[in-house]
Amino acid sequence: MSRQPDFSTAPRPHRPQLWDHAALVAGVAALALSGTAAWRAREEARDAGVRLAEVRREVETASGKLRALAGQARVGAPVLPAAEAPPARIVAALASLLPGHARLDGLSIDYERGGVLQLNVVAGDAGAWDLFLDRLGREPHFREVEPGPESRDAEVRSLVRALWVGSAP
Amino acid sequence: MALLGTRVYLGLDASAVTATALADGLGRSRPRGFARVALEPGALAPSPSGANLPGADEVRAAVRRAVSGLGGRRVTLVLPDGLARIALVDRPSGVDPRDFVRYHLAASLPWPASEAIVDVLPAGRGRLVGAAVRRATVAEYEQVAAAAGLEVERVHLAPLLALHGLMRSGARDAVHAVLGDVAMCLVPFHGGSPAALRNRRRDRSPGEADRLLDEASRTSAAAGNGVEPVRLVLSGREAARLRREIGESVAEQALAGPGSWPEAAETAWVGGLLS
């Protein structure tokens, strides 16, 4: 209720009521909760900062490793100038190795990786296929011959990887 | 739930000591307990000056009985109508309202103004109800409560509690008569606010109803209500009897308190607290 006139001979200050006490307790509780929440948030921020620093260090380390590996990759597989391995010459070399019942269906040359070849070969029978692989392995222009999986139904189809070394010793 | 606690009000008047416990909430107060203990005639005689409690021992015993069932020893004392000088004044600007009321009432006080305790009740429309009570008289009532083992927290005036209840409940436009045992207030209300205020002692001899109606008519006319038939709203001591005598088509009753406390209708301030 609103304030009523007071005619006491000795007016007294307002006596705290249950509501006043409840409000005080609620205020103290809210203050404690907000303080706890602020402390937790500060701790979480500190932990997040530590984790961020660790991740940055890992990223820097990984970047260094990546740069080193890229350098090594460039050193291990030098670029092959196209002038040293013209496709016509490679095709001519391969054609000289193919038996009568075998043909070259496709050829890719990766100059960036030092002249890696991928040969799509179709042989009329297993004998022609084996003969081609034998010749390819013996031919000094080619190294690191890796026959792929073979399909030997009526004819043999396979992907062969090899490295063109040209006239290198 | 009593969010703001329970407050015990102890009212004294010539006919009885009344105690009520009200639970203060965020809205209106709710009744928790009520007791009324009758006094022998002459034990308590409300007067603006002089002794009010010739039967102080009987009054003290009645106070103890009244509050015994309500619990607690802290009380708000409610002084009866007939002690104070009461006036409706315009709210002053640039002056403390209490000082203004003290100045306004000083000439009419039957005791030195320096002995007056003055306070005010906002009455709406830029007006105040100011009241002045003699300090020695208040002390007499405080002492009887203290002698009964009670601690008096605040002291209110019964007619101001009733007026506040009427204003808070949006009293209808009529002349409201707030009746105490020995005095009464006649207050014409316009638009929910008092337009005038007369405070006078009662004459309870035969014919009081007719005299009251005549006085209400004069008060209404003086307050600017013209010559329309007066509408009278009665509350407090013997309001029901006077309403029957005046005629229920002319007079109504207000501030009767909760129905569960029929005797509360005799004390308008209880109805004022609960309105």
Interface residues (C-beta under 8 A of the other chain):
Chain A: M1 S2 Q4 P5 D6 F7 S8 T9 P11 R12 R15 Q17 L18 W19 A22
Chain B: A2 L3 L4 G5 D24 R28 S29 R74 L79 A84 I117 D119 V120 L121 A131 V133 R135 V138 A139 E142 V152 E153 R154 V155 H156 L157 L160 L161 H164 R168 L273
